[in-house]
């Protein structure tokens, strides 16, 4: 059984039963059948359904956003923005379906040559809770756009959102295109092994990602892993301090800091560090912490109490090894999963808040002596998801960007996903890409076809 919990006060929301084995098999067969139908589906029909899906997301946005807020505590304004981002991504892929799947001619004279993008079949998507709609659309809409279908195993604490996603797809795209299943952890491995599953997408922790990747590897199945991130936010001495500080607060504390691409390690050249730290603390003070259902709230609770407890451990361990608390730092009491938004100055790159991924409203600031030292500190991590660099001298910034070990680099703006650009990491942040054309081809058979001229019989 799964019981979802309201993170505001710890009260139960709803209880759900796990999907029984016989029903799981039937749902998987339905997804297989839908994938077979999609192979011969006209491109225009698929694009039209994606446009209808975008329209439905927008019309249902208030209800869907309220469900996100109730289940994982995201402020309602941010939940509404999440739904709109899903709709925009539907629009994006609707416009590009023909380009994604149309055969490409290749000159292999005297033969005819084509490269075709063919779907693989049913993709098992194991998704996290922090963006309960966007994570699914970001990861799986490109795969659906080229004709795959999806079996979704979502995080337990957003089960209501998972079922709402399925209802949208059932009603707009037809049954079997995306199917949500409710499973305990011990049933996921056998599902990966099932021959009806063609490939696996996983977004989540490194520990679980390694298990999922190993299981998929043993079954010789394609897997895309989008794992943890401890993204550096580098502020060079010539940066516009006020703009950089405001952006650092937004990046670190959006969604209560529960984002893989949030600015977690804020690295600032020492000559401007006092000014920057003061500006960042002031910007944090402008944010409203409170009931996430209220339109004016900027920061709500964390999604679960166990996640809040882990962040407390990381904060206490960081302070115990010499970090100075610049803002926040108090333990919240009372029900729910509340954590006081906190900024600390760490003494070195060995601090817990600098070495571990801090998935919540805790920002770590590190002063460094030069741009070269900033680069060294930024790369002193097992992770390599994204990076944000701030400075006026773009030549200097580009030199740093070229040497950052990260899947994405953002210059004078915060890290954020966009359907036009690929998303993914290096090192312990995983492998494979989501979004753009790259996300569509991750779960495709890139099929080469070479056709010789018809043989003619001689007389």
N, C-alpha and C positions, 0 to 999 in steps of 0.2 A: 504494500500500500504506500501511496505517496500523499503526504499532507503538506500543502503549501502554507506558508507562514507570512503574515504581514510584518515587515521589518520595522514598521513604525512603533508597534506596541507588543510584538511577539504573539499576537492572537492568531489562531488557525483560520484559514480562508476556506479551503476546500480539501476533500479527501478523494483520491482516485485509486482505482485498482490497476495493477499491472496488466499488460496485454497478455492473455494466455497463449500458449504455444500454438494451438490450432488456429487461433485468430491471426497471430503473427504470420503464419505460413500463408493463410488466405490473403492477407494484405500484401505480402511480398509477391504472391502470384499476380495480384491485381496490378502492382507496380510494373512487373515484367510485361504484362499485357499492354499496359499504357505505353511502355517504352517501344514495344514492337509497332504499335499504331503510329507513334511519333515519327518513325523512320520514313514513312511515305506521306506525312502530313505536308500540305502546301506551306511554304514559308510565310506567305501572307496571312494565313489563318493563325499561325503561332504568334506572329507579330501583333495581330489584332487582339488576341487574348491577353498579351502582356499589357497592351494599352488599356484594356478593360480592367485588368488587375490594378493598374495605377489609379484609375478612376475610382475603383471600389475602395482602395486604401484611403483615398482622400475623403470619400463620403463617410466612411466608417471611422475616420481618424479620432474623433472624441472618445468613442467607446474603446477602441484599441489602445489608445494612449493611457486611458484611465486604468486599463488592465495591467499595463506595464508598471504604472505607478503603484498600484496595489500590491503586485507580486514582488517587485524588487526595489521599490522605494525611489525610483528615478523621479526628479521633479517634473511636474506635468508639462511645463513648457519644453523641457528637453525630450520628453516622451513624444509630444506632438511633432517635434523636429525629427525624431527617429522615424516615425511613420512617413513623413514627407520625403525623407531621404530614400526610403524603400520605393516610394512612388516614382521619384525621379530616376531611380535605377531601372525600374520597369520601362519607363519612357526611353531611356538610353538604349537598352537592349532591343526594344521593339523596333527602333529605327535601324538597328544594325544586324538584325537576324539574317537578311539576305547576304550581306557581306561576310558574315561569319560562316555560313553553311554553303554558299554557292561554290561550285568547283572552280579551281584556279587552273588555267591553261599553262602548260609548260612546254617549251620548245625542245623536243627530243627528236628532231627530224632524222630520218624519214617517218618515224612513228608519231602517233598522237600521244600527248602526255597530259595528265591531270593530277592535281592534288585535291583530295576530298576530305572534308571534315565530317567524320561519322561519329555519332554518339556511341558510348560504351554500353549503356543499359541503365541499371539501377545503381545509384550512388547512395551509400550509407553516410549520412551526415550526422556527426556527433558534435553538438553545438553547446556553447556556454550561455550563461544567464545574463551577462552584463548589458547586452543589447539584444533582447530576446527576439525582436523582429529583424533588425538590421543584420545581425550575424547570419541568420538564415538566408536572407536575400543577397547579402554580399557574397557569401560562399557558394550558394546554389543557383541563383538566377542565371548566371552565365552557363552553367551546365544544363539547366532546363531550356535555355534559349536555343541550344544546338540539338535538343531532342532527347536528352537524358530524363529519367525520372528519379525521384528522391524518396528514400526512407529516412525520416528524421527522428533521431533520438536526442531530444532536447534535455537541458538540465532540469532536474526534478522541481526546483523551486519556482520555475516559470512554466509549469505544466499547462496552466490555463492559456498562456500565450501560445504554446506549441499547438494546442487544439484549435485555437483561433486561426493560426496560420493555415492549418489544414483545411478548415472550413472555407477560407478565402479561395484556396486553390481548387477545392472540390467544386465550389459554386461557379467559379469563373473559368477554370482551365479543364475541368472534368476530373472524375475520381481516378486516383492512381498516379497523378502527376507528382504530388507531394503528399506523403502519408506520415502522420505522427504515430510513433509507438512508444509505450511506456514500459521501460525495462529496468530491472536491477542490474548492477554492474556485472554479476556473474553470467548474464545471458548475452552480453555484448560480444564477447570473444567468439562463441559459436556462430553468432550472426555474421561476423566478419568472414568466417570460414565458409559460410553458405555459398554454393556456386551461383546462386541467383544474384548475389551482390557482385557488381563488376569492379567497384573501386570505393575508396573510403576518404572522407574529408573529416578532419578533426581540428577543432579550435579549443584550446584549454591549456592546462598546465604541462610543463615539461615531463613530469613524472608519468602522467597518464598518457601523454603523447608518445613517449617511448614505448609504452606497452602496446598501444594501438598500432604504431608503426611496425613493431616487431611482429605482431600477429598478422597484419596485412602482408608483410614481407614474406612470412612463411607460406602464405597462400598465393604468393606471386601476384599481388593486386596493387594497382597504383594507389598511392596515398598522398594527400596534401596535408601538411601539418602547419598550422599557424599557432605557435606556442607563445611562451611568455615574452615579455619585453621589459627592459629597464632603460627606457630611452633617455639619452642625454639631451640637454637643452643648453647649448653653449652661447654665452653672452660675451662678445669681444669688447675690448676697451673703447672702440669707437661706436658702439651700438647706441641707439636712442633709448636711454634707460627706462623712461616711463612706459613706452610702448612695449619694450621687452618684458618688463615686470608685469604689466597687465596681461600680456599673452602667457607668461609663465603661470600665473594664477589660473587663468582660464584653462590651460592645458592640463595642469596638475589636478584641479578640483572639479572639472566638469564630470558629471555622472558620479559624484562623490569620489573621484579619483580612480574609479573602477574601469580602467581602459588599458588595453595592452599598449597603445601608442601614446599614453599620457606622458608628459614631461616628468620623469621620476628623479633624475639626477641633474640638478641645475648647476652648471659649471660656469663660473664667472671670473673674468680677469680681475685680479686683486685691486687694481687702481680704481675701479668703479664699484667694488663689492659693497662697501658700506652704503653707498647711495642706492644701489640696486636692492639690497636686502631690506632697507627701510621702505622703499617703494613697493616691494612685493608684500610686505606685512600690511602696509596701508591698503593695498588693493584687496587683500584677503578680508580685511575688516569691512569692506563695502558689501560683501556677499551676505545674503540672508540665509540663515540656517533654520530649518523648521519643517513644518508639515509639507510633504512633497505634493500634496493635492492642491495646494494654494498656488495661484499663478505667479506670485512674486518670489517664491522660494528658489534659491540657487543651489543649495546643498541639502539633501535629505539624509536619511540613515544609510548605512551600508546595507547590502542585500541580505546578509545573514549574520547571525550573532557569532558563529564560529569564525567567519572571515574577520569580523571586528576584533575578536580575541587574538587572532594571529597578528593583526596589525599592531595591537597593543604590545604584544611580545616584541615585535621588531622595533617599536619606538623605545621601549624600556631598555632593550639591549644596546641600541644606538646611543642613548643618553649615558648608559653605564660605561661606555668606552670613550667618553669625552665630548660628545655632541652637546651643543648649546641650543636650548629651545628658544626660538625667536617669536613664536606665536602659538597659542593653543597649548597642547601637552597634557591637559587634564583628562582623567578617566571619567567618562560619563557614567552616571548611575541611573537606575530605573530600567523599565522594560524596553524592548526593541534592540536594534543593532546600531546604536548611535556612537559616533567617534568624533571628537572635537577636531575640526580641521587644524592641522599643525604644520609648522615649518621649523626645521632644525638646520643649524650650521654644523656640518661634520668636519672633523679634523683631517681626515684623509680618505683615500679610496677603499680602505679596509673596513669601514663602518658597515654594520649590518644593513642600514638603509641604503647604502651605496652598492653593496654586493648582491643583496637579495632583491627580488621583485617585490615592491610594496604596492599592493593592489587596494588602494584606498586613499583617503585624504591626508596623506603625509608626504611632504616635500622635503628633499635633502639638498641643501646648498653647499657648494664647495668652492672656496676661493683658490685660484691658481695664479702663477706668476707670469704666464705667457700663453700665446695661442698654441704653441707646441705642447705646453703642459696640459692645456685643455684637451687637445687631441689625444694625448696619452691617457688622460683620465677617462675620456669618453669611450675609448676602446678597451679600458680595463674592466671588461664585463664579459660574462659568458653569453650575453644576449646580443642580438643585432637586428632589431626590428626596424625602428626609424630613429631619426635625429632631427633636431631643429637648431639652426645656427643663426645668430643675430649679429649684424655688423654693417657698417656703411661701405667699407672697402670690399666690393664684391669680388675683386681678384683674390684678396686674402681669404674671403669666405669660401670661394670655389676651390682654392687649394686645400682647405680643410675638408670640404665636402668630398673631394676626390679620394681622401684617405680614411674616411669614416667607414667602419665595418657595419653597414646597415643596409636593409633592403630599400629604404626610402630616406631621402634627405630633403628637408624643407628649409628654405632660406627666408628669413624675416617673416615667417608665419609659423603657426603651430602645425604639428603633425595631424593630419586628418585624412580619412579615406575619401576617395572620389571615384565614381565608376569609370572615369576616363583614364585612370592611372592604375597600374598593378599594385597590389598589396601583398607583402610577404617578407620573410626575414632570412637571415643567415645565422650561422653558428647555432646556439641553443634556441633561437627563435623559430626554428623549423625550416621547411623547404617547400617549394611550390609557390604559386601565385594565385591570388583571387582578383576579380574585377578586370576591366579592360578586355582586349582580345586575348591576352595571356590567360586570364581566368577561364575563358571559354574553351581554350584548347587544352587546359590541364586534364579535363575529363573527356577527351576525344581520341578517336583513332584517326591519326593523320595518315590517310591512306593514299599511296601512290598508285596510279593506274597508267600503264603504258600499253598502247595498242598498236600493233603492227598493221600495215596495209593488208587487205585480204589477199591471200595467196591465190595466184592464177595458175590454172593447169596449162601445161605446154602441149602443143599439138605434135 
